[in-house]
Amino acid sequence: MATFKGSEGTVKVGTIGSNVAVAEIRSYSIEESADTLEDTSMGDSARTYKSSLTSFSGSLDVFWDAGDTTGQGALTIGTEVVLTFYPEGADTDDYYYTGSAIITGVSRSASFDGLVEASISVQGTGALTEDQV
C-alpha cells in the first residue's frame, strides 16, 4: 500500500489543461457526503435507507499572496470556479479530484510574530469526480 507526503499535493483553479496552481498552500481538505432517505415501512423490524444526493465541500489554508492573481486571486467570495485537488502531486498516473465550487468564505489573519494567512471555504456545486493524470 502506497502512502504519500502532504507536501506532494497541490490545488489548481480552472479547467483541466488550462488550470493554474494556487500559490502558498499550507493545507486543504475536501469532504464528500451523501444524503439518505428513509424507506422504512410498517411491519419492518429495523429502519432502512436509500442513498440520495451527494455533495462536497472543502477549504484551503494558504499564506496570503497578493501577487498570485490567477490562483488565490481567483478565489473571491461568490465566485464559481473549477477546483482540482491533487493529493499525491500532478505527475503521470497520479489521482486527482475535480469539481465546480462556489467560494463561500475567505478569512485572513495575521499576528506580530507570524505570516499573513488566509482560509478559503468552498461549497461544491455538482459532482466531485476522480481521475488520473
CNS distance restraints for C-alpha pairs under 8 A (distance, minus, plus):
assign (resid   4 and name CA) (resid   8 and name CA) 7.23 0.50 0.50
assign (resid   4 and name CA) (resid  87 and name CA) 7.99 0.50 0.50
assign (resid   4 and name CA) (resid  88 and name CA) 6.05 0.50 0.50
assign (resid   5 and name CA) (resid   9 and name CA) 7.74 0.50 0.50
assign (resid   5 and name CA) (resid  88 and name CA) 7.38 0.50 0.50
assign (resid   6 and name CA) (resid  87 and name CA) 7.13 0.50 0.50
assign (resid   6 and name CA) (resid  88 and name CA) 7.49 0.50 0.50
assign (resid   8 and name CA) (resid  87 and name CA) 6.94 0.50 0.50
assign (resid   8 and name CA) (resid  88 and name CA) 5.35 0.50 0.50
assign (resid   8 and name CA) (resid  89 and name CA) 4.97 0.50 0.50
assign (resid   9 and name CA) (resid  85 and name CA) 7.62 0.50 0.50
assign (resid   9 and name CA) (resid  86 and name CA) 5.28 0.50 0.50
assign (resid   9 and name CA) (resid  87 and name CA) 4.38 0.50 0.50
assign (resid   9 and name CA) (resid  88 and name CA) 5.07 0.50 0.50
assign (resid   9 and name CA) (resid  89 and name CA) 4.72 0.50 0.50
assign (resid   9 and name CA) (resid  90 and name CA) 7.82 0.50 0.50
assign (resid  10 and name CA) (resid  21 and name CA) 6.88 0.50 0.50
assign (resid  10 and name CA) (resid  22 and name CA) 7.53 0.50 0.50
assign (resid  10 and name CA) (resid  25 and name CA) 7.40 0.50 0.50
assign (resid  10 and name CA) (resid  85 and name CA) 6.22 0.50 0.50
assign (resid  10 and name CA) (resid  86 and name CA) 5.20 0.50 0.50
assign (resid  10 and name CA) (resid  87 and name CA) 6.59 0.50 0.50
assign (resid  10 and name CA) (resid  88 and name CA) 8.00 0.50 0.50
assign (resid  10 and name CA) (resid  89 and name CA) 6.24 0.50 0.50
assign (resid  10 and name CA) (resid  90 and name CA) 7.68 0.50 0.50
assign (resid  11 and name CA) (resid  21 and name CA) 5.80 0.50 0.50
assign (resid  11 and name CA) (resid  22 and name CA) 5.89 0.50 0.50
assign (resid  11 and name CA) (resid  25 and name CA) 7.94 0.50 0.50
assign (resid  11 and name CA) (resid  83 and name CA) 6.92 0.50 0.50
assign (resid  11 and name CA) (resid  84 and name CA) 5.61 0.50 0.50
assign (resid  11 and name CA) (resid  85 and name CA) 4.61 0.50 0.50
assign (resid  11 and name CA) (resid  86 and name CA) 6.03 0.50 0.50
assign (resid  12 and name CA) (resid  19 and name CA) 5.79 0.50 0.50
assign (resid  12 and name CA) (resid  20 and name CA) 5.10 0.50 0.50
assign (resid  12 and name CA) (resid  21 and name CA) 4.13 0.50 0.50
assign (resid  12 and name CA) (resid  22 and name CA) 5.61 0.50 0.50
assign (resid  12 and name CA) (resid  71 and name CA) 7.30 0.50 0.50
assign (resid  12 and name CA) (resid  83 and name CA) 5.79 0.50 0.50
assign (resid  12 and name CA) (resid  84 and name CA) 5.14 0.50 0.50
assign (resid  12 and name CA) (resid  85 and name CA) 6.65 0.50 0.50
assign (resid  13 and name CA) (resid  19 and name CA) 5.20 0.50 0.50
assign (resid  13 and name CA) (resid  20 and name CA) 5.44 0.50 0.50
assign (resid  13 and name CA) (resid  21 and name CA) 6.38 0.50 0.50
assign (resid  13 and name CA) (resid  22 and name CA) 6.85 0.50 0.50
assign (resid  13 and name CA) (resid  70 and name CA) 7.94 0.50 0.50
assign (resid  13 and name CA) (resid  71 and name CA) 6.22 0.50 0.50
assign (resid  13 and name CA) (resid  74 and name CA) 7.55 0.50 0.50
assign (resid  13 and name CA) (resid  81 and name CA) 6.75 0.50 0.50
assign (resid  13 and name CA) (resid  82 and name CA) 5.77 0.50 0.50
assign (resid  13 and name CA) (resid  83 and name CA) 4.86 0.50 0.50
assign (resid  13 and name CA) (resid  84 and name CA) 6.51 0.50 0.50
assign (resid  14 and name CA) (resid  18 and name CA) 6.31 0.50 0.50
assign (resid  14 and name CA) (resid  19 and name CA) 4.20 0.50 0.50
assign (resid  14 and name CA) (resid  20 and name CA) 6.64 0.50 0.50
assign (resid  14 and name CA) (resid  81 and name CA) 6.47 0.50 0.50
assign (resid  14 and name CA) (resid  82 and name CA) 4.99 0.50 0.50
assign (resid  14 and name CA) (resid  83 and name CA) 6.37 0.50 0.50
assign (resid  14 and name CA) (resid  84 and name CA) 7.88 0.50 0.50
assign (resid  15 and name CA) (resid  19 and name CA) 5.29 0.50 0.50
assign (resid  15 and name CA) (resid  82 and name CA) 6.03 0.50 0.50
assign (resid  15 and name CA) (resid  83 and name CA) 7.83 0.50 0.50
assign (resid  16 and name CA) (resid  84 and name CA) 7.93 0.50 0.50
assign (resid  20 and name CA) (resid  70 and name CA) 6.95 0.50 0.50
assign (resid  20 and name CA) (resid  71 and name CA) 6.25 0.50 0.50
assign (resid  21 and name CA) (resid  71 and name CA) 5.98 0.50 0.50
assign (resid  22 and name CA) (resid  68 and name CA) 7.43 0.50 0.50
assign (resid  22 and name CA) (resid  70 and name CA) 7.77 0.50 0.50
assign (resid  22 and name CA) (resid  71 and name CA) 4.21 0.50 0.50
assign (resid  22 and name CA) (resid  72 and name CA) 5.65 0.50 0.50
assign (resid  23 and name CA) (resid  62 and name CA) 7.60 0.50 0.50
assign (resid  23 and name CA) (resid  65 and name CA) 7.14 0.50 0.50
assign (resid  23 and name CA) (resid  68 and name CA) 6.34 0.50 0.50
assign (resid  23 and name CA) (resid  71 and name CA) 6.37 0.50 0.50
assign (resid  23 and name CA) (resid  72 and name CA) 6.75 0.50 0.50
assign (resid  24 and name CA) (resid  62 and name CA) 5.40 0.50 0.50
assign (resid  24 and name CA) (resid  63 and name CA) 5.27 0.50 0.50
assign (resid  24 and name CA) (resid  64 and name CA) 7.24 0.50 0.50
assign (resid  24 and name CA) (resid  65 and name CA) 7.15 0.50 0.50
assign (resid  25 and name CA) (resid  60 and name CA) 7.09 0.50 0.50
assign (resid  25 and name CA) (resid  61 and name CA) 6.07 0.50 0.50
assign (resid  25 and name CA) (resid  62 and name CA) 4.33 0.50 0.50
assign (resid  25 and name CA) (resid  63 and name CA) 6.55 0.50 0.50
assign (resid  26 and name CA) (resid  60 and name CA) 7.73 0.50 0.50
assign (resid  26 and name CA) (resid  61 and name CA) 5.45 0.50 0.50
assign (resid  26 and name CA) (resid  62 and name CA) 5.02 0.50 0.50
assign (resid  26 and name CA) (resid  63 and name CA) 6.86 0.50 0.50
assign (resid  27 and name CA) (resid  60 and name CA) 6.01 0.50 0.50
assign (resid  27 and name CA) (resid  61 and name CA) 5.22 0.50 0.50
assign (resid  27 and name CA) (resid  62 and name CA) 6.99 0.50 0.50
assign (resid  28 and name CA) (resid  58 and name CA) 7.33 0.50 0.50
assign (resid  28 and name CA) (resid  59 and name CA) 5.54 0.50 0.50
assign (resid  28 and name CA) (resid  60 and name CA) 4.28 0.50 0.50
assign (resid  28 and name CA) (resid  61 and name CA) 6.00 0.50 0.50
assign (resid  29 and name CA) (resid  58 and name CA) 5.22 0.50 0.50
assign (resid  29 and name CA) (resid  59 and name CA) 5.43 0.50 0.50
assign (resid  29 and name CA) (resid  60 and name CA) 6.65 0.50 0.50
assign (resid  30 and name CA) (resid  56 and name CA) 6.86 0.50 0.50
assign (resid  30 and name CA) (resid  57 and name CA) 5.72 0.50 0.50
assign (resid  30 and name CA) (resid  58 and name CA) 4.15 0.50 0.50
assign (resid  30 and name CA) (resid  59 and name CA) 6.72 0.50 0.50
assign (resid  31 and name CA) (resid  56 and name CA) 5.37 0.50 0.50
assign (resid  31 and name CA) (resid  57 and name CA) 5.42 0.50 0.50
assign (resid  31 and name CA) (resid  58 and name CA) 5.94 0.50 0.50
assign (resid  32 and name CA) (resid  54 and name CA) 7.18 0.50 0.50
assign (resid  32 and name CA) (resid  55 and name CA) 5.74 0.50 0.50
assign (resid  32 and name CA) (resid  56 and name CA) 4.29 0.50 0.50
assign (resid  32 and name CA) (resid  57 and name CA) 6.75 0.50 0.50
assign (resid  32 and name CA) (resid 128 and name CA) 7.92 0.50 0.50
assign (resid  33 and name CA) (resid  54 and name CA) 5.58 0.50 0.50
assign (resid  33 and name CA) (resid  55 and name CA) 5.46 0.50 0.50
assign (resid  33 and name CA) (resid  56 and name CA) 6.20 0.50 0.50
assign (resid  34 and name CA) (resid  51 and name CA) 6.80 0.50 0.50
assign (resid  34 and name CA) (resid  52 and name CA) 6.30 0.50 0.50
assign (resid  34 and name CA) (resid  53 and name CA) 5.62 0.50 0.50
assign (resid  34 and name CA) (resid  54 and name CA) 4.14 0.50 0.50
assign (resid  34 and name CA) (resid  55 and name CA) 6.36 0.50 0.50
assign (resid  35 and name CA) (resid  51 and name CA) 6.32 0.50 0.50
assign (resid  35 and name CA) (resid  52 and name CA) 5.05 0.50 0.50
assign (resid  35 and name CA) (resid  53 and name CA) 5.35 0.50 0.50
assign (resid  35 and name CA) (resid  54 and name CA) 6.23 0.50 0.50
assign (resid  36 and name CA) (resid  49 and name CA) 6.11 0.50 0.50
assign (resid  36 and name CA) (resid  50 and name CA) 5.57 0.50 0.50
assign (resid  36 and name CA) (resid  51 and name CA) 4.73 0.50 0.50
assign (resid  36 and name CA) (resid  52 and name CA) 5.12 0.50 0.50
assign (resid  36 and name CA) (resid  53 and name CA) 7.60 0.50 0.50
assign (resid  37 and name CA) (resid  49 and name CA) 5.35 0.50 0.50
assign (resid  37 and name CA) (resid  50 and name CA) 5.17 0.50 0.50
assign (resid  37 and name CA) (resid  51 and name CA) 6.43 0.50 0.50
assign (resid  37 and name CA) (resid  52 and name CA) 6.37 0.50 0.50
assign (resid  38 and name CA) (resid  47 and name CA) 7.28 0.50 0.50
assign (resid  38 and name CA) (resid  48 and name CA) 5.94 0.50 0.50
assign (resid  38 and name CA) (resid  49 and name CA) 4.31 0.50 0.50
assign (resid  38 and name CA) (resid  50 and name CA) 6.38 0.50 0.50
assign (resid  39 and name CA) (resid  47 and name CA) 7.56 0.50 0.50
assign (resid  39 and name CA) (resid  48 and name CA) 5.64 0.50 0.50
assign (resid  39 and name CA) (resid  49 and name CA) 5.31 0.50 0.50
assign (resid  39 and name CA) (resid  50 and name CA) 6.77 0.50 0.50
assign (resid  40 and name CA) (resid  44 and name CA) 6.49 0.50 0.50
assign (resid  40 and name CA) (resid  46 and name CA) 7.47 0.50 0.50
assign (resid  40 and name CA) (resid  47 and name CA) 5.16 0.50 0.50
assign (resid  40 and name CA) (resid  48 and name CA) 5.11 0.50 0.50
assign (resid  40 and name CA) (resid  49 and name CA) 7.06 0.50 0.50
assign (resid  54 and name CA) (resid 127 and name CA) 7.24 0.50 0.50
assign (resid  55 and name CA) (resid 124 and name CA) 6.46 0.50 0.50
assign (resid  55 and name CA) (resid 125 and name CA) 7.37 0.50 0.50
assign (resid  55 and name CA) (resid 126 and name CA) 7.03 0.50 0.50
assign (resid  55 and name CA) (resid 127 and name CA) 6.64 0.50 0.50
assign (resid  55 and name CA) (resid 128 and name CA) 7.67 0.50 0.50
assign (resid  56 and name CA) (resid 123 and name CA) 6.51 0.50 0.50
assign (resid  56 and name CA) (resid 124 and name CA) 5.03 0.50 0.50
assign (resid  56 and name CA) (resid 125 and name CA) 7.75 0.50 0.50
assign (resid  56 and name CA) (resid 127 and name CA) 7.57 0.50 0.50
assign (resid  56 and name CA) (resid 128 and name CA) 6.79 0.50 0.50
assign (resid  57 and name CA) (resid 101 and name CA) 7.93 0.50 0.50
assign (resid  57 and name CA) (resid 121 and name CA) 7.78 0.50 0.50
assign (resid  57 and name CA) (resid 122 and name CA) 5.59 0.50 0.50
assign (resid  57 and name CA) (resid 123 and name CA) 4.47 0.50 0.50
assign (resid  57 and name CA) (resid 124 and name CA) 5.28 0.50 0.50
assign (resid  58 and name CA) (resid 121 and name CA) 5.97 0.50 0.50
assign (resid  58 and name CA) (resid 122 and name CA) 5.24 0.50 0.50
assign (resid  58 and name CA) (resid 123 and name CA) 6.63 0.50 0.50
assign (resid  58 and name CA) (resid 124 and name CA) 7.95 0.50 0.50
assign (resid  59 and name CA) (resid 119 and name CA) 6.87 0.50 0.50
assign (resid  59 and name CA) (resid 120 and name CA) 5.35 0.50 0.50
assign (resid  59 and name CA) (resid 121 and name CA) 4.39 0.50 0.50
assign (resid  59 and name CA) (resid 122 and name CA) 5.85 0.50 0.50
assign (resid  60 and name CA) (resid 119 and name CA) 5.69 0.50 0.50
assign (resid  60 and name CA) (resid 120 and name CA) 5.11 0.50 0.50
assign (resid  60 and name CA) (resid 121 and name CA) 6.69 0.50 0.50
assign (resid  61 and name CA) (resid 117 and name CA) 7.29 0.50 0.50
assign (resid  61 and name CA) (resid 118 and name CA) 5.85 0.50 0.50
assign (resid  61 and name CA) (resid 119 and name CA) 4.49 0.50 0.50
assign (resid  61 and name CA) (resid 120 and name CA) 6.42 0.50 0.50
assign (resid  62 and name CA) (resid 117 and name CA) 5.73 0.50 0.50
assign (resid  62 and name CA) (resid 118 and name CA) 5.35 0.50 0.50
assign (resid  62 and name CA) (resid 119 and name CA) 6.41 0.50 0.50
assign (resid  63 and name CA) (resid 115 and name CA) 6.89 0.50 0.50
assign (resid  63 and name CA) (resid 116 and name CA) 6.00 0.50 0.50
assign (resid  63 and name CA) (resid 117 and name CA) 4.38 0.50 0.50
assign (resid  63 and name CA) (resid 118 and name CA) 6.18 0.50 0.50
assign (resid  64 and name CA) (resid  72 and name CA) 7.89 0.50 0.50
assign (resid  64 and name CA) (resid 108 and name CA) 7.75 0.50 0.50
assign (resid  64 and name CA) (resid 116 and name CA) 5.65 0.50 0.50
assign (resid  64 and name CA) (resid 117 and name CA) 4.95 0.50 0.50
assign (resid  64 and name CA) (resid 118 and name CA) 5.56 0.50 0.50
assign (resid  65 and name CA) (resid  72 and name CA) 7.15 0.50 0.50
assign (resid  66 and name CA) (resid  72 and name CA) 7.72 0.50 0.50
assign (resid  66 and name CA) (resid  73 and name CA) 7.25 0.50 0.50
assign (resid  68 and name CA) (resid  72 and name CA) 5.58 0.50 0.50
assign (resid  68 and name CA) (resid  73 and name CA) 5.94 0.50 0.50
assign (resid  69 and name CA) (resid  73 and name CA) 4.11 0.50 0.50
assign (resid  69 and name CA) (resid  74 and name CA) 6.58 0.50 0.50
assign (resid  70 and name CA) (resid  74 and name CA) 5.44 0.50 0.50
assign (resid  71 and name CA) (resid  75 and name CA) 7.08 0.50 0.50
assign (resid  74 and name CA) (resid  79 and name CA) 7.85 0.50 0.50
assign (resid  74 and name CA) (resid  81 and name CA) 7.82 0.50 0.50
assign (resid  75 and name CA) (resid  79 and name CA) 6.77 0.50 0.50
assign (resid  75 and name CA) (resid  81 and name CA) 7.63 0.50 0.50
assign (resid  75 and name CA) (resid 103 and name CA) 6.30 0.50 0.50
assign (resid  75 and name CA) (resid 120 and name CA) 7.60 0.50 0.50
assign (resid  76 and name CA) (resid 103 and name CA) 6.25 0.50 0.50
assign (resid  76 and name CA) (resid 106 and name CA) 7.40 0.50 0.50
assign (resid  77 and name CA) (resid 102 and name CA) 7.84 0.50 0.50
assign (resid  77 and name CA) (resid 103 and name CA) 5.09 0.50 0.50
assign (resid  77 and name CA) (resid 104 and name CA) 5.71 0.50 0.50
assign (resid  77 and name CA) (resid 105 and name CA) 5.96 0.50 0.50
assign (resid  77 and name CA) (resid 106 and name CA) 6.82 0.50 0.50
assign (resid  78 and name CA) (resid 102 and name CA) 5.99 0.50 0.50
assign (resid  78 and name CA) (resid 103 and name CA) 5.28 0.50 0.50
assign (resid  78 and name CA) (resid 104 and name CA) 6.07 0.50 0.50
assign (resid  79 and name CA) (resid 102 and name CA) 5.57 0.50 0.50
assign (resid  79 and name CA) (resid 103 and name CA) 5.56 0.50 0.50
assign (resid  80 and name CA) (resid 100 and name CA) 6.71 0.50 0.50
assign (resid  80 and name CA) (resid 101 and name CA) 5.47 0.50 0.50
assign (resid  80 and name CA) (resid 102 and name CA) 4.30 0.50 0.50
assign (resid  80 and name CA) (resid 103 and name CA) 6.48 0.50 0.50
assign (resid  81 and name CA) (resid 100 and name CA) 5.57 0.50 0.50
assign (resid  81 and name CA) (resid 101 and name CA) 5.50 0.50 0.50
assign (resid  81 and name CA) (resid 102 and name CA) 6.40 0.50 0.50
assign (resid  81 and name CA) (resid 103 and name CA) 7.79 0.50 0.50
assign (resid  82 and name CA) (resid  98 and name CA) 7.06 0.50 0.50
assign (resid  82 and name CA) (resid  99 and name CA) 5.58 0.50 0.50
assign (resid  82 and name CA) (resid 100 and name CA) 4.28 0.50 0.50
assign (resid  82 and name CA) (resid 101 and name CA) 6.15 0.50 0.50
assign (resid  83 and name CA) (resid  98 and name CA) 5.64 0.50 0.50
assign (resid  83 and name CA) (resid  99 and name CA) 5.70 0.50 0.50
assign (resid  83 and name CA) (resid 100 and name CA) 6.19 0.50 0.50
assign (resid  83 and name CA) (resid 101 and name CA) 6.84 0.50 0.50
assign (resid  84 and name CA) (resid  96 and name CA) 6.69 0.50 0.50
assign (resid  84 and name CA) (resid  97 and name CA) 5.56 0.50 0.50
assign (resid  84 and name CA) (resid  98 and name CA) 4.21 0.50 0.50
assign (resid  84 and name CA) (resid  99 and name CA) 6.69 0.50 0.50
assign (resid  85 and name CA) (resid  96 and name CA) 5.56 0.50 0.50
assign (resid  85 and name CA) (resid  97 and name CA) 5.14 0.50 0.50
assign (resid  85 and name CA) (resid  98 and name CA) 6.28 0.50 0.50
assign (resid  86 and name CA) (resid  90 and name CA) 6.05 0.50 0.50
assign (resid  86 and name CA) (resid  94 and name CA) 7.64 0.50 0.50
assign (resid  86 and name CA) (resid  95 and name CA) 6.57 0.50 0.50
assign (resid  86 and name CA) (resid  96 and name CA) 4.56 0.50 0.50
assign (resid  86 and name CA) (resid  97 and name CA) 6.68 0.50 0.50
assign (resid  87 and name CA) (resid  95 and name CA) 7.30 0.50 0.50
assign (resid  87 and name CA) (resid  96 and name CA) 6.64 0.50 0.50
assign (resid  88 and name CA) (resid  94 and name CA) 6.21 0.50 0.50
assign (resid  88 and name CA) (resid  95 and name CA) 6.96 0.50 0.50
assign (resid  88 and name CA) (resid  96 and name CA) 7.96 0.50 0.50
assign (resid  89 and name CA) (resid  94 and name CA) 6.44 0.50 0.50
assign (resid  90 and name CA) (resid  94 and name CA) 5.98 0.50 0.50
assign (resid  90 and name CA) (resid  95 and name CA) 7.84 0.50 0.50
assign (resid  90 and name CA) (resid  96 and name CA) 7.79 0.50 0.50
assign (resid  90 and name CA) (resid 133 and name CA) 6.51 0.50 0.50
assign (resid  91 and name CA) (resid 133 and name CA) 6.42 0.50 0.50
assign (resid  92 and name CA) (resid 132 and name CA) 7.56 0.50 0.50
assign (resid  92 and name CA) (resid 133 and name CA) 5.08 0.50 0.50
assign (resid  93 and name CA) (resid 132 and name CA) 5.37 0.50 0.50
assign (resid  93 and name CA) (resid 133 and name CA) 5.15 0.50 0.50
assign (resid  94 and name CA) (resid 132 and name CA) 5.42 0.50 0.50
assign (resid  94 and name CA) (resid 133 and name CA) 5.47 0.50 0.50
assign (resid  95 and name CA) (resid 130 and name CA) 6.93 0.50 0.50
assign (resid  95 and name CA) (resid 131 and name CA) 5.65 0.50 0.50
assign (resid  95 and name CA) (resid 132 and name CA) 4.34 0.50 0.50
assign (resid  95 and name CA) (resid 133 and name CA) 6.36 0.50 0.50
assign (resid  96 and name CA) (resid 130 and name CA) 5.72 0.50 0.50
assign (resid  96 and name CA) (resid 131 and name CA) 5.56 0.50 0.50
assign (resid  96 and name CA) (resid 132 and name CA) 5.98 0.50 0.50
assign (resid  96 and name CA) (resid 133 and name CA) 7.24 0.50 0.50
assign (resid  97 and name CA) (resid 128 and name CA) 6.38 0.50 0.50
assign (resid  97 and name CA) (resid 129 and name CA) 5.41 0.50 0.50
assign (resid  97 and name CA) (resid 130 and name CA) 4.55 0.50 0.50
assign (resid  97 and name CA) (resid 131 and name CA) 6.53 0.50 0.50
assign (resid  98 and name CA) (resid 128 and name CA) 5.56 0.50 0.50
assign (resid  98 and name CA) (resid 129 and name CA) 5.40 0.50 0.50
assign (resid  98 and name CA) (resid 130 and name CA) 6.66 0.50 0.50
assign (resid  99 and name CA) (resid 124 and name CA) 6.79 0.50 0.50
assign (resid  99 and name CA) (resid 125 and name CA) 7.48 0.50 0.50
assign (resid  99 and name CA) (resid 126 and name CA) 7.04 0.50 0.50
assign (resid  99 and name CA) (resid 127 and name CA) 6.22 0.50 0.50
assign (resid  99 and name CA) (resid 128 and name CA) 4.69 0.50 0.50
assign (resid  99 and name CA) (resid 129 and name CA) 6.44 0.50 0.50
assign (resid 100 and name CA) (resid 124 and name CA) 5.81 0.50 0.50
assign (resid 100 and name CA) (resid 125 and name CA) 5.56 0.50 0.50
assign (resid 100 and name CA) (resid 126 and name CA) 6.63 0.50 0.50
assign (resid 100 and name CA) (resid 127 and name CA) 7.85 0.50 0.50
assign (resid 100 and name CA) (resid 128 and name CA) 7.75 0.50 0.50
assign (resid 101 and name CA) (resid 122 and name CA) 5.93 0.50 0.50
assign (resid 101 and name CA) (resid 123 and name CA) 5.30 0.50 0.50
assign (resid 101 and name CA) (resid 124 and name CA) 4.05 0.50 0.50
assign (resid 101 and name CA) (resid 125 and name CA) 5.31 0.50 0.50
assign (resid 102 and name CA) (resid 122 and name CA) 5.53 0.50 0.50
assign (resid 102 and name CA) (resid 123 and name CA) 5.28 0.50 0.50
assign (resid 102 and name CA) (resid 124 and name CA) 6.29 0.50 0.50
assign (resid 102 and name CA) (resid 125 and name CA) 7.03 0.50 0.50
assign (resid 103 and name CA) (resid 120 and name CA) 7.20 0.50 0.50
assign (resid 103 and name CA) (resid 121 and name CA) 6.00 0.50 0.50
assign (resid 103 and name CA) (resid 122 and name CA) 4.59 0.50 0.50
assign (resid 103 and name CA) (resid 123 and name CA) 6.60 0.50 0.50
assign (resid 104 and name CA) (resid 120 and name CA) 7.71 0.50 0.50
assign (resid 104 and name CA) (resid 121 and name CA) 5.47 0.50 0.50
assign (resid 104 and name CA) (resid 122 and name CA) 5.34 0.50 0.50
assign (resid 104 and name CA) (resid 123 and name CA) 6.53 0.50 0.50
assign (resid 105 and name CA) (resid 119 and name CA) 7.88 0.50 0.50
assign (resid 105 and name CA) (resid 120 and name CA) 5.65 0.50 0.50
assign (resid 105 and name CA) (resid 121 and name CA) 4.86 0.50 0.50
assign (resid 105 and name CA) (resid 122 and name CA) 7.06 0.50 0.50
assign (resid 106 and name CA) (resid 118 and name CA) 6.74 0.50 0.50
assign (resid 106 and name CA) (resid 119 and name CA) 5.64 0.50 0.50
assign (resid 106 and name CA) (resid 120 and name CA) 4.53 0.50 0.50
assign (resid 106 and name CA) (resid 121 and name CA) 6.39 0.50 0.50
assign (resid 107 and name CA) (resid 118 and name CA) 5.46 0.50 0.50
assign (resid 107 and name CA) (resid 119 and name CA) 5.25 0.50 0.50
assign (resid 107 and name CA) (resid 120 and name CA) 6.64 0.50 0.50
assign (resid 108 and name CA) (resid 116 and name CA) 7.07 0.50 0.50
assign (resid 108 and name CA) (resid 117 and name CA) 5.59 0.50 0.50
assign (resid 108 and name CA) (resid 118 and name CA) 4.22 0.50 0.50
assign (resid 108 and name CA) (resid 119 and name CA) 6.45 0.50 0.50
assign (resid 109 and name CA) (resid 116 and name CA) 5.77 0.50 0.50
assign (resid 109 and name CA) (resid 117 and name CA) 5.32 0.50 0.50
assign (resid 109 and name CA) (resid 118 and name CA) 6.29 0.50 0.50
assign (resid 110 and name CA) (resid 114 and name CA) 6.47 0.50 0.50
assign (resid 110 and name CA) (resid 115 and name CA) 6.04 0.50 0.50
assign (resid 110 and name CA) (resid 116 and name CA) 4.50 0.50 0.50
assign (resid 110 and name CA) (resid 117 and name CA) 6.28 0.50 0.50
assign (resid 111 and name CA) (resid 115 and name CA) 6.96 0.50 0.50
assign (resid 111 and name CA) (resid 116 and name CA) 7.35 0.50 0.50
assign (resid 124 and name CA) (resid 128 and name CA) 7.56 0.50 0.50
